[in-house]
């Protein structure tokens, strides 16, 4: 994880960022409140508030506007720590919550125990724009899926069952079976489906171009069968800097695929995964794992591992196997990225066979 150590600054400022107004609290080296202020949450007012000042340490929570604020403040020469809001909530939970108190709590935590509130890594604004395209494509895919389900459900009421087909060809094939009475109701939905499919194809072309021209590491990660252009690019853009992780094994926890731990005394219950980190990337990794364990998955160490887990049977064995493979896949992708080595899908199996012969 990233180091939360900062050089000593003459003052520390906590920012409680709101959609319209941001509240500030400034503490001196003796933790006394020097100033409380507020400004409109815009780039211009931010520069007006902090421009031309001696370097400050500034602490704010991660949120929808923390990325651009962090970039602006660092450009002005300040040290910035973007705190994990989940950790701040656990430490600073109070029945007397105000924006002024929140900004002061952030400043005090940043001065006294910065390691307890963690630090969120923000992508560059260029990478953020590429992520926005990935998310826009995902929105179109989910809208298309919902529309297909709506048409299928409507046809079923009229006794018509549409055969299985790809989402891309659905709007064309379904027109052959729609009763005349339903055509006025479904024509608009089918036109929207065709438009969504065209937009998804356009996004796919643009994202493939981004990977080829600016993110060649994403292309390398596609050596792993089951990891396509979308998953590999999302992995690279979400992580941004692989050197943030000293060990590849920690990547599974970072993406929220590691189980929770609540061990106490003699009890160590088996719990669900933490689901921390980026939910979109986690979903893509799980989908890749499902494909690897499915009928079209190729032989690999990951597939053999997952099938062994699924064969144990019991409640949720298959689901647990998918999650375990997704976690190992995240670790593998990071390892391939940092080492730049060619991928051998059965590397571990070959090593075990060699050891057995010796």
N, C-alpha and C positions, 0 to 999 in steps of 0.2 A: 504494500500500500504506500501511498505518498507520505513523505515526511511532513509533519506538521510543525517543524521547528522554524522559527523566524528570528531574524536579527532584532535586537532591542530597538524599539521605536519610542520617540519621545511621548507619544500618546497612543491610546487604542480607542477605536470607534466601533460601536455596535450599530448595525443598521437593521431596523425592522421594516422590511420592504412591503409596501402595499401597492395595489393596482394604481391608485391615484397619488397617494402621499407616502413618503418614506420618513420615518422618525429616526433620529440619531441620538446617541449618548456617548460623550467623550470622557474617558477616564485618564488621569495622569498616572505617573509611575507609582504613586502611593495609593492607587485605586480610589481616588476621590473624584467625584463627578465635577468635571470642569464646565461642561456645557451640554444642554439639550437643545435640539433644533429639529426642524422638519423642512422638507422641500418636495416639490412635485417630482414624481417618478418619471422623469424624462432625461435623455442624454444631456440636453442643454443645461438643465438645472443641476444635474449631477456634476458636470464640469464646473459650473459656477460655484458649487459648494466646496469642491475639493481641489480645484485647479490652483496652481501656484502655491500650494502649501508644502511644508517640509514633509518628507516621507512619513506616513502614518501606517499603523497596522489596522486593518479594517476587517471586521467579521460580519458576515451576513449568512442567512440560511439559503440553501439551495431552493430554487423555485422557478417559476416560469420566466422571471425577468433577471435572474441572477447571472445568466451567461453574459449578456451584453454589459451589465453593470461591472462584472468582474473584469472584462476586457478593457472597459473604459478606465477603471480605477488603476489597473496595472499600467496602462499607457501613460497615466498621469504620474507614475513613479511610486505608487503606494504598494505595500504588502497586503495581500488579500487572502483570507481564509474563508472558503465557502463551506459552511458547516452542514453536516448531515441532519436534516430536520427531525428524523426519528430519534437520534441520540439526544438532540436538544430537548425534545418533548419529554423524554424520560427523566432528564436531569432537572429541567426547569418547570415541571408541572406545578401549577399554582391555581388556587381558587380566586386569586386577585390578578387577573390578566388584563394588561393594557398594552398599547403599542409602546408607550414610554418605558414600561417595565421590561418588555421584551428586548428592546434595544440595549437596556442596561445589563440584562442577564447575558446577552451575547457578548458584550464588551468584557464583563467580568469572567466569563468562561474562557474567552479567548486570551485573557491576560493570565489567569491562574491555572487553567488546565486545558490547553488547546487540544491535547491528545484525546480527551474524553468526548469531544464533539466531532472528531473525525474531520475529513476534508473531502469534498466532492470534486471530482475532476471534470472540468468543462471542456467540451470540444472547441475547436476553432470555429469561428462563424461560418467559414467556408464548408467545413465538415457538417455543421449544423444545418446548412442549406441542403446538403446531400441527404442527411437524415430526414429532413422534411419531405423530400421526394419519396424516400422509402415509405414513410408513414402515409403519404398521400396515396401511393399505390396500394398499401394495405387497406386503407379506407375504401378504395374502389373495389377491391376484391371482396371485402365483407359486404358491401352494398350489393354486389352482383350475387353473392351467395344468398343473401336475404331475399333478393328479388326472385331468384330461381325457386327458392322454397315457397314463396308466395304463389307463384304460378302453378307449381306442382300441387299445392294444397287446394287451390281453386279448381283445378281440373279434376281432382279426386272427388270433389263434391258432385260433379256432373258425371261420375262414373268413368272418367278417362284417366288412365295411368300412363304417364310418359316414361318411355324406356330410359335406361341409364345411358348417359352420354357425358361428354366433357362440358364444362361451363361455357367454353368458347363456342361450341356448336349448338348449345341449347336453344338460343333465340331463333336459330334458323330451322332446326328440326321440329320445334314445338308448334310452329305455325301449321304444320301438316295435320295436326290432331285437334286443334282448338275448335270447339263447336261454334257455329255461326253466332249464337246468342251471346257468347263470351268475348267475341272479337272486339267490340267497342270498349269493354272493360280492361282488356289485357293488351291492347295495341300500344298504349303509352308505356306500359311496363316493358314490353319487348323492345321498343325503340330505345328505351333507357338502357336495357341490357346490352344492345348492340353498341351503344355509345360507350358504355363502361368497358366492354371488351377492347374496343379500339384504344381507349385511353390507357388501359393496362399494358397493351402491347407497346404503346408509345413510351410509357414509363420504363418498360423493360429495355427498350433500345437505348434510352438515355442513361440508365443505370449501368448497362453493359459498357457503354462508352466511358463513363466515369471510372469504372474498374480498370479498363484497358489503359486509359491515359493518365490517371492520377493515383490509382490504388492498385498497382500490380501485385501487391501482397495478397489482395483478395482473390485474384486469379490463381495464385499458387495454392491457396487453401482449397480450391475446387478439385485438387487431386483426390480428396477424400470422397469416395462414392456416396452420394446422398446429400452432399453439401453443394447447393447450387449457387448461382450468382447473387441471389437476394440474401441468402443466409451468410455467405462469405463477406459480402460488402457490409451488411449490418454488423457483423462481428468486428470488422476492422474499424468502421466508423464509430461504433459504440465504445470500443476500448481506446481508440486513438493512439495511445502510446503503450506498447507492450512492456516496456521497461518499468512500468509502474508496479509490476508484480515480480518479486524476486524469485518466486517459485511458480511454475505452471500449475501446480496442484491447488493453489489458492483461487484460481479462476472459477472453479465450480461454485465456490461459496460466493464469489463476487456477483455472479449472475443469478444467485438465489436458488441453486439446484442442490445445495447441501441440506441435510436434515437438521431440524432444530435440536438443540441439546438442553435438557433440563434435568440434569443429574443431581440427586440429593440423597445422601445416605446410601442405602442399599438399592434405591430405585433409579433405574436408567431407562425410562420408557422410550419406545420407538415412536418418533413423532414425524409429522409431515415436513416438507421442505420449507425453507424460510421465505421463499418468493421475494427476496430483496433484489435490488438492482433493476435492470431494464426488463420490463415484462415482455416487450415486443421481441427482443433478442431471445429471451428464454423460450417463448412460444416457437420461434423459428428453430431453435436447437431441438426442442421436443419433436417437432414435425420431421426434422431430419432423422432423429433417432427412430421414429415410427417407420419411416421409409426403410432404414437400414435393417430393421427387424421384420419387415414385411416380405411378401413373396418376391419382390423385385430387388431386394437387397443382395449385394455381392458378399462373398466370403471375406471376412476380415476378423481381426482380433476383437473389434468392438461388437460385431454381430455374434461371434461365438460367446463372448462374455454375456451379452444380453439374453441369448437363447438359454444359456445355463441357468440364469436367474429365473427366467420365465418358466422353465421346466420344473422348478421346485414346487409349483402349484401353490395352493393356498389363496387366501383373500388378497386380491390386488397384486398378485405376482407379476402379471404382464405389465400392469401400469407402473409398478416399481422398477421393472426391468427397463422400460422406456426412459424413465427419469434417470436411472443410473447410467444408461448409455449416453443420454444427453449431457450429463455431468462430465463423463470421461471425454466426450466429443469436444466440449469447451476446453478442457485441459490439452487435448491433442492439437487443436487448432492454434492455441497459444504457443505450444512447443514447436510446431512446424513454422510458425511465424518468426520466432526469435532465433531458431537455428538455421532456417532456410535450407533444410535438408529435404531430399526427395521422400515421398511417402511410400512406405512399404506396408500394405494393409495387413499382412500376417507376420510382421516382424517378431512379435513376441512368441508366436507359435513356432517359428523357425528356431528361435533361440532355445526354447524349451526342448524341441526335438534334438537339437545339437547337444544340449546338456545331457539328455537321456542316453544318447549314443556313447558319450564319453563315460 
